[in-house]
Amino acid sequence: MEKSIWRKKPMSAYEADIKNNQLKRVMGKWSLTAIGIGGIIGGGIFVLTGTAAHYHAGPALALSFIVAGIGCVFAALCYSEFAGMLPVEGSAYAYAYGTIGELFAWIIGWGLILEYAMGAMTVAVSWSGYFNKLINLFGIEIPYYLRNDPFSAASYATNHNLEPSSFAFNLPAFIITWVVTWILVKGIKEARNTNNLIVVLKLAAILFVIIVGAFYVNADNWHPFIPEPEMVKHEDGTSAEAYGIRGILSGAAAIFFAYIGFDVVSTSAGEAINPKKDVPFAIIASLLICTVLYIMVSLVLTGMINYKEITGDALKAPVAFAFDHVGKPWAVLIITAAATTGLISVMLVMMLGQTRVFLGMAKDGLLPKFFKQIHPNFQTPWKSTILVGLVVSLVASFTPIGVLSDMTSFGTLFAFAMVCLAVLILRIKDPNRERPFKTPMLKLIAPLGIITNVGLIALLNGLAQKLAIAWLLVGLIVFFIYGQRNSNLNQMDKD
């Protein structure tokens, strides 16, 4: 075998992985679709809609969701082709390992770790915000220094003329992370059932928002639909150009985090009953369903309240704020309760995806054996799940949400672009391989996917770009120090 950073994992090794799979195959196409919907619907609708409307696109937020959705469709079609051929855990990492090479696969895998970890942290912080709003409706209030990270707590104390606290810790975010960790350790069947129930409740809440909210839409709030470009000051004190065409595109980059759930479907292939057919179906179905819902909710939101008025606390819970704005407090309770419940399933999906990427990389020897140890009774990668829970709970408790969400988007966009490239390379190099699902017009779809996703990366927050690039550089160091030397392919080279 070629001793190179571009050496590929042979197809026989993938077949052995599938044959020796230790995970429970309990998920059909609709359970997988629910996993996708569970991951997609959450922060995007309940949190990021307000931020994207006020700071980026205005009423044209619906167009931002369309742009982001188009970029996802390109990637989803490419994901589906790979998922049919290689129905194993590991997602884009596994696909790249068998087509382009070890280094390329490692970079994608390292990017996926960033995507899922930061995604789970972002949602944990979002959940904390909605949970606090929910208990506030019943007259209960947690001290500000126990519901905010140190940076947000300091800002809160200043804005409310309070004595600054020497200690701050987002306790709700910490607790909910460990609840989700326990569910995932207990077993995929329990996680599936929990997710399915929450998804049903969440879809009911979204339909409620769309149907009831439509009666309170004021068409004047949509004019002009694409506002003239202007400089808008952000909460951190910086200013950036918003609205116009650039605002629509930057809005698409900002809310791209909302779409990462369909990616997790492919990481669950090891637990799918019929992965070659069900995984492609679930990827495309979950994406299409959620894109339509996103567009409709964004139109209702910006029709109920002027985008200029979505400021302050409204940014943390924009949908609930919109109903409060039109004098429907009973609806605020329903929406807040649904969001608080619904965001749990998003966390569950993000942390599930994280551990399955770890599992795939550890099976290939690129990560220590610790990450592939399966519990004898629960049949889950329990040690890595607990480690992920520890890291996510601590970082979410001490870090502001803004940087986390943009870094999540970077990891997602990067992985999507690489998948589009990888599937194109494989189609050219190995056109005769059996493909249960074949991406239509691939020579057009794949390049468009690459261009769209890389273009959106360029529109992300500058600090997030720098931190994400630093993460990738650290990943390269880890690869050359540990991964390359200990990979299964390297051992085969020695034999």
C-alpha positions in Angstrom: 0.0 0.0 0.0 1.3 3.5 -0.8 3.0 5.1 2.2 1.4 8.5 1.8 -0.8 10.9 3.5 -3.1 10.3 0.5 -3.5 6.6 1.1 -7.1 5.4 1.0 -9.1 3.1 3.2 -9.9 0.0 1.0 -13.5 -0.9 0.3 -12.9 -4.3 1.9 -12.2 -2.5 5.2 -15.6 -0.7 5.0 -17.3 -4.0 4.3 -15.6 -5.5 7.4 -16.8 -2.6 9.5 -20.4 -3.1 8.3 -20.2 -6.8 9.0 -18.7 -6.4 12.4 -21.0 -3.5 13.4 -21.6 -3.7 17.2 -24.3 -1.0 17.2 -28.0 -1.8 17.4 -29.8 -1.5 14.0 -33.1 -0.2 15.2 -33.8 2.9 13.0 -36.0 2.9 9.9 -36.3 5.6 7.3 -38.8 7.7 9.3 -36.8 7.4 12.6 -33.8 8.6 10.6 -35.8 11.4 9.1 -36.9 12.3 12.6 -33.2 12.4 13.6 -32.6 14.9 10.8 -35.6 17.0 11.6 -34.7 16.9 15.3 -31.3 18.3 14.5 -32.4 20.9 11.9 -35.4 22.4 13.7 -34.3 24.1 16.8 -31.8 27.0 17.1 -32.5 28.1 13.5 -36.2 28.8 14.1 -36.3 29.6 17.8 -33.1 31.7 18.1 -31.2 32.6 15.0 -34.2 34.0 13.1 -34.2 37.1 15.2 -30.4 37.7 14.9 -30.4 37.1 11.2 -33.4 39.4 10.6 -32.1 42.3 12.7 -28.4 42.2 11.9 -28.4 40.9 8.3 -31.4 40.5 6.0 -34.4 42.2 7.5 -37.7 40.9 6.0 -35.6 39.2 3.3 -34.6 36.6 5.9 -36.8 34.1 3.9 -34.4 34.6 1.0 -31.5 33.9 3.3 -33.0 30.6 4.2 -33.6 29.8 0.6 -29.9 30.5 -0.2 -28.7 28.4 2.7 -31.2 25.7 1.7 -29.9 25.6 -1.9 -26.3 25.2 -0.6 -27.6 22.4 1.6 -29.5 20.7 -1.2 -26.3 20.4 -3.2 -24.4 18.9 -0.3 -27.4 16.7 0.7 -27.5 15.1 -2.8 -23.8 14.4 -2.6 -24.1 13.0 1.0 -26.9 10.7 -0.2 -24.7 9.2 -2.9 -21.9 8.5 -0.5 -24.3 7.3 2.3 -25.8 4.7 -0.1 -22.3 3.3 -1.0 -20.7 3.5 2.4 -23.4 3.0 5.1 -21.0 3.4 8.0 -20.7 5.8 10.9 -18.3 8.7 10.4 -20.3 10.7 7.9 -18.1 12.9 5.5 -15.0 11.7 7.2 -15.6 8.0 6.2 -16.5 9.0 2.7 -13.3 11.0 2.2 -11.2 8.2 3.6 -12.2 5.8 0.9 -12.0 8.3 -2.0 -9.4 11.0 -1.5 -7.1 9.9 1.2 -6.1 9.8 4.9 -5.0 13.4 5.4 -8.1 14.8 3.6 -10.3 12.5 5.7 -8.7 13.6 8.9 -9.2 17.3 8.1 -12.9 16.7 7.5 -13.2 14.6 10.6 -11.5 17.2 12.7 -13.9 19.8 11.2 -16.9 17.6 12.0 -15.7 17.5 15.6 -15.7 21.3 15.7 -19.2 21.4 14.0 -20.9 19.0 16.4 -19.2 20.1 19.6 -19.8 23.8 19.0 -23.3 23.0 17.8 -24.1 21.2 21.0 -22.6 24.0 23.1 -24.6 26.7 21.1 -27.9 24.8 21.6 -27.1 24.3 25.3 -26.8 28.0 25.8 -30.0 28.6 23.7 -31.8 26.1 25.8 -30.8 27.9 28.9 -32.2 31.2 27.6 -35.6 29.6 26.8 -35.7 27.7 30.0 -35.1 30.9 32.0 -37.9 32.6 30.0 -40.2 29.7 30.7 -39.7 29.7 34.5 -40.0 33.5 34.5 -43.5 33.2 33.2 -44.3 31.4 36.5 -42.5 34.1 38.6 -39.3 32.1 39.1 -35.9 33.7 38.5 -32.5 32.2 38.7 -29.8 34.8 39.7 -28.1 36.3 36.6 -24.7 34.9 37.6 -26.0 31.4 37.6 -27.7 31.6 34.1 -25.0 33.4 32.1 -21.4 32.9 31.2 -18.9 35.3 32.8 -18.8 37.7 29.8 -22.6 37.9 29.4 -23.1 38.2 33.2 -20.7 41.2 33.3 -22.7 42.8 30.5 -26.0 42.0 32.2 -24.8 43.5 35.5 -23.7 46.7 33.7 -26.9 47.1 31.7 -29.1 46.6 34.8 -27.0 48.6 37.2 -26.2 45.6 39.4 -23.2 44.8 41.5 -20.9 42.7 39.3 -20.5 39.1 40.5 -17.0 37.6 40.9 -18.3 34.3 39.6 -20.7 33.4 36.8 -21.7 30.0 35.5 -24.5 29.0 33.1 -26.0 26.3 35.4 -29.1 25.4 33.2 -26.8 24.8 30.2 -24.5 22.6 32.4 -27.4 20.5 33.7 -29.2 19.9 30.4 -26.0 18.7 28.8 -25.6 16.0 31.4 -29.3 15.0 31.0 -28.7 14.5 27.2 -25.4 12.7 27.9 -27.3 10.2 30.2 -29.9 9.5 27.5 -27.2 8.8 24.9 -25.2 6.6 27.2 -28.3 4.6 28.1 -28.9 3.6 24.5 -29.7 4.5 20.9 -33.2 3.1 21.3 -33.9 5.4 24.2 -32.4 8.3 22.3 -34.5 7.5 19.2 -37.7 7.3 21.2 -37.0 10.5 23.1 -36.1 12.3 19.8 -39.2 11.0 18.0 -41.5 12.3 20.8 -39.8 15.7 20.9 -39.9 16.0 17.1 -43.7 15.5 17.1 -44.2 18.2 19.7 -41.8 20.5 18.0 -43.5 20.1 14.6 -46.8 20.8 16.2 -45.4 24.0 17.8 -43.9 25.2 14.4 -47.3 24.6 12.7 -48.9 26.5 15.5 -46.6 29.5 14.9 -47.2 29.5 11.2 -51.0 29.1 11.3 -51.8 31.3 14.3 -49.1 33.8 13.5 -50.4 34.3 10.0 -53.5 36.0 11.4 -51.3 38.7 13.0 -49.1 39.5 10.1 -48.9 43.2 9.2 -47.8 43.4 5.5 -46.3 46.9 6.2 -43.5 45.1 8.1 -42.4 43.5 4.9 -41.8 46.9 3.1 -39.2 47.3 1.9 -38.7 43.5 1.6 -35.0 44.0 0.9 -34.0 47.1 2.9 -31.3 49.4 1.6 -27.8 48.6 2.8 -26.7 50.3 6.0 -24.2 49.9 8.9 -25.7 48.2 11.9 -24.1 48.1 15.4 -23.9 44.7 17.0 -24.2 44.0 20.7 -20.5 43.5 21.1 -19.9 47.1 19.9 -18.7 46.3 16.4 -20.5 47.5 13.3 -21.1 45.8 10.0 -23.0 46.4 6.7 -26.4 44.8 6.7 -29.4 44.4 4.4 -29.4 44.5 0.6 -28.0 41.5 -1.3 -24.9 41.3 0.9 -27.2 41.1 3.9 -29.2 38.2 2.4 -25.9 36.3 1.8 -24.4 37.1 5.2 -27.7 36.1 6.8 -27.5 32.8 4.9 -24.0 32.2 6.4 -25.2 33.2 9.9 -28.2 30.8 9.9 -26.4 28.0 8.2 -25.9 26.5 11.6 -29.7 25.7 11.5 -29.2 23.2 8.8 -26.6 20.8 10.2 -29.1 18.2 11.4 -29.3 16.3 8.1 -25.6 15.7 8.3 -26.1 13.7 11.5 -28.4 11.2 9.6 -25.4 9.9 7.8 -23.4 9.4 11.1 -26.3 7.1 12.3 -25.9 4.7 9.4 -24.5 2.0 11.7 -27.8 2.0 13.5 -30.0 2.0 10.4 -32.0 -1.1 9.5 -31.5 -0.6 5.8 -28.9 2.1 5.5 -28.3 2.0 1.7 -31.9 3.1 1.0 -33.1 4.7 4.3 -30.2 7.1 4.9 -30.4 8.8 1.5 -34.2 9.1 1.9 -33.9 10.6 5.4 -31.2 13.1 4.4 -33.3 14.6 1.5 -36.7 14.3 3.3 -35.6 16.0 6.5 -33.8 18.8 4.6 -36.8 19.6 2.3 -39.4 19.5 5.1 -37.3 21.8 7.3 -36.5 24.3 4.6 -40.1 24.8 3.8 -40.9 25.3 7.5 -38.0 27.7 7.9 -39.2 29.9 5.1 -42.7 30.1 6.4 -41.7 30.8 9.9 -39.3 33.6 8.8 -42.1 35.2 6.8 -44.5 35.1 9.7 -41.9 36.4 12.2 -40.9 39.4 10.1 -44.6 40.1 9.3 -45.7 40.1 12.9 -42.9 42.4 14.1 -40.7 44.9 12.4 -37.1 43.6 12.1 -35.8 46.8 13.7 -37.6 46.0 16.9 -36.0 42.6 17.4 -33.4 43.8 19.9 -32.2 43.0 23.4 -33.9 40.1 25.0 -36.0 39.6 21.9 -32.9 38.3 20.1 -32.8 35.3 22.5 -36.4 34.3 21.9 -37.7 36.2 18.8 -40.7 33.9 18.0 -42.0 34.2 21.5 -41.4 37.9 21.6 -43.3 38.4 18.3 -46.5 36.8 19.9 -45.9 38.9 23.0 -45.7 42.0 20.8 -49.1 41.3 19.3 -50.7 40.8 22.7 -50.9 37.0 22.9 -49.2 36.0 26.1 -50.9 32.6 26.1 -49.1 31.8 22.8 -45.8 32.9 24.4 -46.2 30.2 27.0 -46.9 27.5 24.3 -44.0 28.6 22.1 -41.5 29.0 25.0 -42.4 25.5 26.4 -42.1 24.0 22.9 -38.7 25.6 22.3 -37.4 24.6 25.7 -38.4 21.0 24.9 -37.5 21.0 21.2 -33.9 22.3 21.8 -33.2 19.1 23.8 -33.6 17.0 20.7 -31.2 19.3 18.8 -28.6 18.7 21.5 -29.2 15.0 21.4 -28.6 14.9 17.7 -25.5 17.0 17.8 -23.9 15.0 20.6 -24.9 11.7 18.9 -23.2 12.8 15.7 -20.1 13.9 17.6 -19.6 10.5 19.3 -20.2 8.6 16.0 -17.5 10.6 14.2 -15.1 9.7 17.1 -16.1 6.1 16.8 -15.4 6.0 13.0 -12.0 7.7 13.5 -11.0 5.4 16.4 -11.9 2.3 14.4 -9.5 3.4 11.8 -6.7 3.9 14.4 -6.6 7.7 13.9 -7.8 8.3 17.5 -7.1 6.3 20.7 -9.1 3.1 21.4 -10.9 5.0 24.2 -13.2 6.5 21.6 -14.4 3.2 20.2 -15.1 1.3 23.4 -18.8 0.1 23.3 -20.7 -0.5 26.5 -21.5 -4.3 26.9 -25.1 -3.7 27.9 -26.1 -0.4 26.3 -24.2 -1.0 23.1 -23.2 2.7 22.9 -19.7 4.4 22.8 -20.2 5.3 26.4 -16.8 6.6 27.4 -16.5 9.1 24.5 -20.1 10.1 25.1 -19.3 11.0 28.7 -16.1 12.9 27.6 -18.2 14.9 25.1 -20.7 15.7 27.8 -18.0 16.9 30.1 -16.4 19.2 27.5 -19.7 20.5 26.1 -21.1 21.2 29.6 -18.1 23.2 30.7 -17.6 25.2 27.5 -21.3 26.0 27.3 -21.3 27.2 30.9 -18.5 29.7 30.4 -18.7 30.9 26.7 -21.0 33.4 24.9 -23.3 32.0 22.2 -22.2 34.3 19.3 -18.7 32.9 18.7 -20.0 29.3 19.2 -22.7 29.5 16.5 -20.4 31.0 13.9 -17.7 28.4 14.5 -20.4 25.7 14.1 -21.3 27.2 10.7 -17.6 27.2 9.7 -17.3 23.5 10.5 -20.5 22.7 8.7 -19.8 24.7 5.5 -16.3 23.3 5.3 -17.5 19.7 5.6 -20.2 20.2 3.0 -17.8 21.7 0.5 -15.4 18.8 1.0 -18.2 16.2 0.5 -19.2 17.8 -2.8 -15.5 17.6 -3.9 -15.0 14.0 -2.7 -18.1 12.6 -4.5 -17.1 14.3 -7.7 -13.6 12.9 -7.6 -15.0 9.4 -6.9 -17.5 9.6 -9.8 -14.6 10.5 -12.1 -12.1 7.9 -10.8 -14.5 5.0 -10.2 -17.6 5.6 -12.4 -18.6 1.9 -12.4 -19.0 1.5 -8.7 -22.5 0.4 -7.5 -24.5 3.5 -6.3 -27.9 2.7 -4.7 -28.5 6.5 -4.9 -26.9 8.5 -7.7 -26.7 12.3 -7.5 -28.4 13.8 -10.7 -26.3 16.2 -12.8 -23.3 15.8 -10.5 -20.9 17.7 -12.7 -23.1 20.7 -12.1 -24.4 20.0 -8.6 -21.0 19.3 -7.0 -19.2 22.5 -8.2 -22.2 24.6 -7.2 -22.1 23.1 -3.8 -18.4 23.8 -3.4 -18.8 27.4 -4.6 -21.8 28.1 -2.4 -20.4 26.7 0.8 -16.9 28.2 0.4 -18.5 31.5 -0.5 -20.6 31.5 2.7 -17.5 30.8 4.8 -16.1 34.0 3.6 -19.1 35.9 5.0 -18.8 34.6 8.5 -17.6 36.6 11.5 -13.8 37.3 11.3 -13.0 36.1 14.8 -14.9 32.8 14.2 -12.9 32.3 11.0 -9.6 32.7 12.8 -10.5 30.4 15.7 -11.8 27.7 13.3 -8.6 27.9 11.2 -6.6 27.6 14.4 -8.6 24.5 15.3 -7.8 23.0 11.9 -4.1 23.7 12.4 -4.1 22.0 15.8 -5.8 19.1 14.0 -2.9 18.8 11.6 -0.4 18.7 14.5 -2.4 15.9 16.2 -2.6 14.0 12.9 1.2 14.0 12.2 2.0 13.3 15.9 -0.5 10.6 16.6 -3.0 9.8 13.8 -0.8 9.0 10.9 1.6 6.9 13.0 -1.2 4.8 14.6 -3.7 4.5 11.8 -4.7 1.0 10.7 -3.4 1.7 7.2 0.1 2.5 8.7 0.1 -0.8 10.5 -0.8 -2.5 7.2 2.1 -0.8 5.6 4.4 -2.2 8.2 3.1 -5.8 7.9 
